[in-house]
């Protein structure tokens, strides 16, 4: 039987799915940048917040929704990927060989 998720967990998973759908709407040349950015952001923020700190999680959800709304705009064509993100991606099985930096 699959574990049941709380409402907050469902909200986080829904935001993550929305962010991944946003990644697939971007040009293929920069898709890896967005993918790494999304994965890195979710993982690092998840590890920095206690699962019991509901206020902090709700704050991060609000911030994340606003950020995804901005990145969903078709005028946004690339995102910044730091060296730290690239190193994290290499350690966590990411494909960072073709990451392109904004001009």
NORWOBEL-V926860 format. One line per field, one symbol per residue. phi: phi as a letter, one per 40 degrees, with the letter a starting at -180 (. if undefined). psi: psi as a letter, one per 20 degrees, with the letter a starting at -180 (. if undefined). burial: # if it has 24 or more other ideal C-beta (glycine too) atoms within 12 Angstrom, else .. A space follows every 50 residues. Layout:
# NORWOBEL-V926860
phi=???
psi=???
burial=???
This chain:
# NORWOBEL-V926860
phi=.cccbcccccccccccccccccdcccdccbdcccccdcccccccccccbc ccccccccccccccccccdcccdcccbabcbccccccccccbgcbbcbcb ccc
psi=pqqqqrhgghgghghgggghhggiiqqhhjhhggggggggggghhhiipp iingggghghggggggghgghhpiioirqporhggggghhhkkrnjhkpq qq.
burial=...........#..##.###.##..#...#############..#..... ......#..##..#..##..#.......#.#...##.##....#.#..#. ...
